[in-house]
Amino acid sequence: MEEFSPRILPLLWRRSIKARKAVGRPPRLSVDLVVTTAIRIADAEGLEAASMARVAAELSVATMSLYTYVPSRPELADLMVDEVFWARDLRGEGTFRERVRLYAERTFAMYRAHPWLAELSRARPPLGPGMLAEQEFVLAAVATLGLPLRQLNPAATAIATWVTSAARHEAESALLRRTTGLSTDEWWLQRGELWESWFDVEAHPTMTAIWNGGAFDRGADEQAQDAYEYGLGLLLQGIEKSVEGDDRVP
């Protein structure tokens, strides 16, 4: 059974704790330095490379000395995630759609800069200021529509889930490109025999009609972006329409 470590919360919220005046020689390292070093390694070489030993080597210290600042590798990963979440700087005014677009743009930019995020689960995120800032921003965006309180969280969660899913998918593609040397389109081209030898047009009439109509002519990454934009537009429209109609969550 996974156990909650009470050590992580003071580390996640370290900037909200008033610093005590150091006595004696100042420490050589800091939590911030350890975390930013790990992020830099992961950005360049992947999450697995950002081990405690590798971070220590980058900082020219013994591995065991890192545990004074960050107790374990899982807790280091939590700190890395929340750090890049917080760096999105999700603040700003505007309409509902303007705020959602800002959130989406910065979330995609975050995953592009830190594709290793796609290797970590979002089901149980680190409970730090970065995660809460995201939730507050999206909730506040939805609140501008005047929805009842019970509907705010479902609507905000739907938006965050859709945006994050698409951003993670793009990051996964980037990781696969890095590890395999193949783009998604190149991967599909290598499997062209599927369509030539195994695809049954009679068993898949809708797919065949779409293919013959030229609707599959865009690349895989372009199709993914089209699907994301299409779905996001419908989602936002549906949330806006729910204010005008009677389909409110009771």
C-alpha positions as a Markdown table, in Angstrom:
| # | Residue | x | y | z |
|---|---|---|---|---|
| 1 | Met | 0.0 | 0.0 | 0.0 |
| 2 | Glu | 1.3 | 3.4 | -0.9 |
| 3 | Glu | 1.8 | 5.5 | 2.2 |
| 4 | Phe | 1.6 | 9.3 | 2.4 |
| 5 | Ser | 4.9 | 10.9 | 3.5 |
| 6 | Pro | 4.3 | 14.0 | 5.6 |
| 7 | Arg | 7.8 | 15.2 | 4.6 |
| 8 | Ile | 6.6 | 16.3 | 1.1 |
| 9 | Leu | 4.2 | 19.0 | 2.1 |
| 10 | Pro | 6.8 | 21.3 | 3.8 |
| 11 | Leu | 9.0 | 20.9 | 0.8 |
| 12 | Leu | 6.3 | 21.7 | -1.7 |
| 13 | Trp | 5.2 | 24.7 | 0.3 |
| 14 | Arg | 8.7 | 25.8 | 1.3 |
| 15 | Arg | 8.4 | 29.3 | -0.2 |
| 16 | Ser | 5.4 | 30.0 | 2.0 |
| 17 | Ile | 7.4 | 29.3 | 5.1 |
| 18 | Lys | 9.3 | 32.2 | 6.5 |
| 19 | Ala | 13.0 | 31.5 | 6.3 |
| 20 | Arg | 14.9 | 31.2 | 9.5 |
| 21 | Lys | 18.2 | 33.1 | 9.9 |
| 22 | Ala | 21.0 | 30.6 | 9.3 |
| 23 | Val | 23.5 | 30.1 | 12.1 |
| 24 | Gly | 27.1 | 29.4 | 11.1 |
| 25 | Arg | 28.3 | 28.6 | 7.6 |
| 26 | Pro | 25.5 | 28.9 | 5.0 |
| 27 | Pro | 24.5 | 25.6 | 3.4 |
| 28 | Arg | 26.2 | 24.7 | 0.1 |
| 29 | Leu | 22.9 | 23.5 | -1.5 |
| 30 | Ser | 19.2 | 24.3 | -1.4 |
| 31 | Val | 16.0 | 22.5 | -2.3 |
| 32 | Asp | 15.5 | 24.9 | -5.2 |
| 33 | Leu | 19.0 | 24.1 | -6.6 |
| 34 | Val | 18.5 | 20.4 | -6.3 |
| 35 | Val | 15.1 | 20.6 | -8.0 |
| 36 | Thr | 16.1 | 22.9 | -10.9 |
| 37 | Thr | 19.2 | 20.7 | -11.5 |
| 38 | Ala | 17.0 | 17.6 | -11.7 |
| 39 | Ile | 14.6 | 19.4 | -14.1 |
| 40 | Arg | 17.5 | 20.5 | -16.4 |
| 41 | Ile | 18.8 | 16.9 | -16.6 |
| 42 | Ala | 15.3 | 15.5 | -17.3 |
| 43 | Asp | 14.6 | 18.0 | -20.0 |
| 44 | Ala | 17.8 | 17.1 | -21.8 |
| 45 | Glu | 18.0 | 13.3 | -21.2 |
| 46 | Gly | 14.6 | 12.1 | -19.8 |
| 47 | Leu | 13.2 | 11.5 | -16.4 |
| 48 | Glu | 15.2 | 8.3 | -15.7 |
| 49 | Ala | 18.4 | 10.2 | -16.1 |
| 50 | Ala | 17.5 | 12.6 | -13.2 |
| 51 | Ser | 18.5 | 10.2 | -10.5 |
| 52 | Met | 19.7 | 11.3 | -7.1 |
| 53 | Ala | 23.2 | 10.1 | -8.0 |
| 54 | Arg | 23.2 | 12.1 | -11.3 |
| 55 | Val | 21.9 | 15.2 | -9.6 |
| 56 | Ala | 24.6 | 14.9 | -7.0 |
| 57 | Ala | 27.3 | 14.5 | -9.6 |
| 58 | Glu | 26.0 | 17.6 | -11.5 |
| 59 | Leu | 26.3 | 19.6 | -8.2 |
| 60 | Ser | 29.7 | 18.0 | -7.4 |
| 61 | Val | 28.5 | 16.6 | -4.0 |
| 62 | Ala | 28.2 | 13.2 | -2.6 |
| 63 | Thr | 24.8 | 11.5 | -3.3 |
| 64 | Met | 24.0 | 11.1 | 0.4 |
| 65 | Ser | 24.3 | 14.8 | 0.9 |
| 66 | Leu | 21.2 | 15.4 | -1.3 |
| 67 | Tyr | 19.0 | 13.5 | 1.2 |
| 68 | Thr | 19.5 | 16.4 | 3.6 |
| 69 | Tyr | 17.4 | 18.5 | 1.2 |
| 70 | Val | 15.1 | 16.0 | -0.6 |
| 71 | Pro | 14.4 | 12.7 | 1.3 |
| 72 | Ser | 13.9 | 10.4 | -1.7 |
| 73 | Arg | 13.7 | 10.1 | -5.5 |
| 74 | Pro | 9.8 | 10.0 | -5.5 |
| 75 | Glu | 9.7 | 13.2 | -3.6 |
| 76 | Leu | 12.2 | 14.8 | -5.9 |
| 77 | Ala | 9.9 | 13.9 | -8.8 |
| 78 | Asp | 6.9 | 15.5 | -7.0 |
| 79 | Leu | 8.9 | 18.6 | -6.5 |
| 80 | Met | 10.0 | 18.7 | -10.1 |
| 81 | Val | 6.4 | 18.4 | -11.3 |
| 82 | Asp | 5.0 | 21.1 | -9.1 |
| 83 | Glu | 7.9 | 23.4 | -9.9 |
| 84 | Val | 7.1 | 23.3 | -13.7 |
| 85 | Phe | 3.4 | 23.6 | -12.9 |
| 86 | Trp | 4.0 | 26.7 | -10.9 |
| 87 | Ala | 6.3 | 28.2 | -13.6 |
| 88 | Arg | 3.3 | 28.5 | -15.9 |
| 89 | Asp | 2.4 | 31.6 | -14.0 |
| 90 | Leu | -1.4 | 31.2 | -14.5 |
| 91 | Arg | -2.6 | 34.7 | -13.8 |
| 92 | Gly | -4.6 | 37.1 | -15.8 |
| 93 | Glu | -8.0 | 38.5 | -16.5 |
| 94 | Gly | -10.2 | 38.2 | -19.6 |
| 95 | Thr | -13.3 | 36.4 | -20.8 |
| 96 | Phe | -14.0 | 32.7 | -20.2 |
| 97 | Arg | -12.5 | 31.6 | -23.5 |
| 98 | Glu | -9.5 | 34.0 | -23.2 |
| 99 | Arg | -8.6 | 32.5 | -19.8 |
| 100 | Val | -9.1 | 28.9 | -21.1 |
| 101 | Arg | -6.9 | 29.6 | -24.1 |
| 102 | Leu | -4.2 | 31.1 | -21.9 |
| 103 | Tyr | -4.3 | 28.0 | -19.7 |
| 104 | Ala | -4.2 | 25.7 | -22.7 |
| 105 | Glu | -1.3 | 27.6 | -24.4 |
| 106 | Arg | 0.8 | 27.5 | -21.2 |
| 107 | Thr | 0.0 | 23.9 | -20.5 |
| 108 | Phe | 1.1 | 22.8 | -24.0 |
| 109 | Ala | 4.2 | 25.0 | -23.7 |
| 110 | Met | 5.0 | 23.3 | -20.4 |
| 111 | Tyr | 4.7 | 19.8 | -21.8 |
| 112 | Arg | 6.8 | 20.8 | -24.8 |
| 113 | Ala | 9.6 | 22.2 | -22.6 |
| 114 | His | 9.3 | 19.2 | -20.2 |
| 115 | Pro | 8.1 | 16.1 | -22.1 |
| 116 | Trp | 9.2 | 13.9 | -19.2 |
| 117 | Leu | 6.0 | 15.0 | -17.5 |
| 118 | Ala | 4.1 | 12.5 | -19.7 |
| 119 | Glu | 6.0 | 9.7 | -17.9 |
| 120 | Leu | 4.3 | 10.6 | -14.6 |
| 121 | Ser | 0.7 | 9.9 | -13.5 |
| 122 | Arg | -1.6 | 12.9 | -13.0 |
| 123 | Ala | -4.1 | 10.8 | -11.1 |
| 124 | Arg | -2.5 | 11.6 | -7.8 |
| 125 | Pro | -0.6 | 14.9 | -8.4 |
| 126 | Pro | 1.7 | 16.5 | -5.9 |
| 127 | Leu | -0.4 | 18.8 | -3.6 |
| 128 | Gly | 1.7 | 21.9 | -4.0 |
| 129 | Pro | 1.2 | 25.5 | -5.1 |
| 130 | Gly | 1.6 | 24.7 | -8.8 |
| 131 | Met | -1.2 | 22.2 | -8.8 |
| 132 | Leu | -3.5 | 24.4 | -6.7 |
| 133 | Ala | -2.8 | 27.4 | -8.9 |
| 134 | Glu | -3.9 | 25.4 | -12.0 |
| 135 | Gln | -7.1 | 24.4 | -10.3 |
| 136 | Glu | -7.9 | 27.9 | -9.0 |
| 137 | Phe | -7.2 | 29.4 | -12.4 |
| 138 | Val | -9.5 | 27.1 | -14.4 |
| 139 | Leu | -12.2 | 27.3 | -11.7 |
| 140 | Ala | -12.1 | 31.1 | -11.8 |
| 141 | Ala | -12.3 | 31.0 | -15.6 |
| 142 | Val | -15.5 | 28.9 | -15.5 |
| 143 | Ala | -16.9 | 31.0 | -12.7 |
| 144 | Thr | -17.0 | 34.0 | -15.0 |
| 145 | Leu | -20.0 | 32.4 | -16.8 |
| 146 | Gly | -22.2 | 32.5 | -13.7 |
| 147 | Leu | -22.6 | 28.7 | -13.4 |
| 148 | Pro | -24.0 | 27.4 | -10.1 |
| 149 | Leu | -21.3 | 26.3 | -7.6 |
| 150 | Arg | -22.0 | 22.6 | -8.0 |
| 151 | Gln | -21.3 | 22.9 | -11.8 |
| 152 | Leu | -18.0 | 24.8 | -11.5 |
| 153 | Asn | -15.8 | 21.8 | -10.6 |
| 154 | Pro | -17.2 | 19.4 | -13.2 |
| 155 | Ala | -16.8 | 22.0 | -15.9 |
| 156 | Ala | -13.3 | 22.9 | -14.8 |
| 157 | Thr | -12.3 | 19.3 | -14.5 |
| 158 | Ala | -13.6 | 18.6 | -18.0 |
| 159 | Ile | -11.5 | 21.4 | -19.5 |
| 160 | Ala | -8.3 | 20.5 | -17.6 |
| 161 | Thr | -8.7 | 16.8 | -18.5 |
| 162 | Trp | -9.2 | 17.6 | -22.2 |
| 163 | Val | -6.3 | 20.1 | -22.4 |
| 164 | Thr | -3.9 | 18.0 | -20.4 |
| 165 | Ser | -4.7 | 14.8 | -22.3 |
| 166 | Ala | -3.9 | 16.4 | -25.6 |
| 167 | Ala | -0.7 | 18.0 | -24.2 |
| 168 | Arg | 0.5 | 14.7 | -22.7 |
| 169 | His | -0.2 | 12.9 | -26.0 |
| 170 | Glu | 2.0 | 15.4 | -27.8 |
| 171 | Ala | 4.7 | 15.0 | -25.2 |
| 172 | Glu | 4.5 | 11.2 | -25.5 |
| 173 | Ser | 5.0 | 11.6 | -29.3 |
| 174 | Ala | 8.1 | 13.8 | -28.6 |
| 175 | Leu | 9.5 | 11.2 | -26.2 |
| 176 | Leu | 9.0 | 8.4 | -28.7 |
| 177 | Arg | 10.7 | 10.5 | -31.4 |
| 178 | Arg | 13.6 | 10.9 | -29.1 |
| 179 | Thr | 13.9 | 7.2 | -28.1 |
| 180 | Thr | 13.1 | 5.6 | -31.5 |
| 181 | Gly | 14.3 | 8.3 | -34.0 |
| 182 | Leu | 11.0 | 8.0 | -35.8 |
| 183 | Ser | 8.2 | 10.6 | -36.1 |
| 184 | Thr | 4.7 | 9.4 | -35.8 |
| 185 | Asp | 4.2 | 9.7 | -39.6 |
| 186 | Glu | 7.4 | 7.7 | -40.2 |
| 187 | Trp | 6.1 | 5.0 | -37.8 |
| 188 | Trp | 2.9 | 4.7 | -39.7 |
| 189 | Leu | 4.7 | 4.6 | -43.1 |
| 190 | Gln | 6.7 | 1.6 | -41.9 |
| 191 | Arg | 3.4 | -0.2 | -41.3 |
| 192 | Gly | 2.0 | 0.5 | -44.8 |
| 193 | Glu | 1.5 | -3.2 | -45.4 |
| 194 | Leu | -1.4 | -3.1 | -42.9 |
| 195 | Trp | -3.5 | -1.2 | -45.5 |
| 196 | Glu | -2.2 | -3.1 | -48.5 |
| 197 | Ser | -2.5 | -6.6 | -47.3 |
| 198 | Trp | -4.7 | -6.8 | -44.2 |
| 199 | Phe | -7.2 | -4.0 | -44.3 |
| 200 | Asp | -10.7 | -5.2 | -45.3 |
| 201 | Val | -12.6 | -2.3 | -46.9 |
| 202 | Glu | -16.0 | -4.2 | -46.5 |
| 203 | Ala | -15.4 | -4.6 | -42.8 |
| 204 | His | -14.5 | -0.9 | -42.3 |
| 205 | Pro | -16.8 | 1.0 | -44.7 |
| 206 | Thr | -16.8 | 4.3 | -42.8 |
| 207 | Met | -13.0 | 4.4 | -42.6 |
| 208 | Thr | -12.8 | 3.5 | -46.3 |
| 209 | Ala | -15.2 | 6.4 | -47.2 |
| 210 | Ile | -13.2 | 8.8 | -45.1 |
| 211 | Trp | -10.0 | 7.7 | -46.8 |
| 212 | Asn | -11.4 | 7.9 | -50.3 |
| 213 | Gly | -12.8 | 11.4 | -49.5 |
| 214 | Gly | -9.2 | 12.6 | -48.6 |
| 215 | Ala | -10.1 | 13.2 | -44.9 |
| 216 | Phe | -7.1 | 11.2 | -43.7 |
| 217 | Asp | -4.6 | 13.1 | -45.9 |
| 218 | Arg | -3.1 | 15.1 | -43.0 |
| 219 | Gly | -0.2 | 13.8 | -40.9 |
| 220 | Ala | -0.8 | 12.1 | -37.6 |
| 221 | Asp | 0.3 | 15.0 | -35.5 |
| 222 | Glu | -1.9 | 17.4 | -37.5 |
| 223 | Gln | -4.9 | 15.1 | -37.1 |
| 224 | Ala | -4.3 | 15.0 | -33.4 |
| 225 | Gln | -4.2 | 18.8 | -33.2 |
| 226 | Asp | -7.4 | 19.0 | -35.4 |
| 227 | Ala | -9.1 | 16.6 | -33.0 |
| 228 | Tyr | -8.0 | 18.6 | -30.0 |
| 229 | Glu | -9.2 | 22.0 | -31.4 |
| 230 | Tyr | -12.5 | 20.5 | -32.5 |
| 231 | Gly | -13.2 | 18.8 | -29.2 |
| 232 | Leu | -12.2 | 21.9 | -27.1 |
| 233 | Gly | -14.4 | 24.1 | -29.2 |
| 234 | Leu | -17.4 | 21.9 | -28.6 |
| 235 | Leu | -16.6 | 21.5 | -24.9 |
| 236 | Leu | -16.4 | 25.2 | -24.3 |
| 237 | Gln | -19.6 | 25.8 | -26.4 |
| 238 | Gly | -21.4 | 23.2 | -24.4 |
| 239 | Ile | -20.4 | 24.7 | -21.1 |
| 240 | Glu | -21.5 | 28.1 | -22.3 |
| 241 | Lys | -24.8 | 26.7 | -23.5 |
| 242 | Ser | -25.5 | 25.1 | -20.1 |
| 243 | Val | -25.7 | 28.6 | -18.6 |
| 244 | Glu | -28.6 | 29.5 | -21.0 |
| 245 | Gly | -30.5 | 26.2 | -20.8 |
| 246 | Asp | -31.8 | 23.9 | -18.1 |
| 247 | Asp | -29.2 | 21.2 | -18.3 |
| 248 | Arg | -27.5 | 22.3 | -15.1 |
| 249 | Val | -26.0 | 19.9 | -12.6 |
| 250 | Pro | -28.4 | 19.9 | -9.6 |
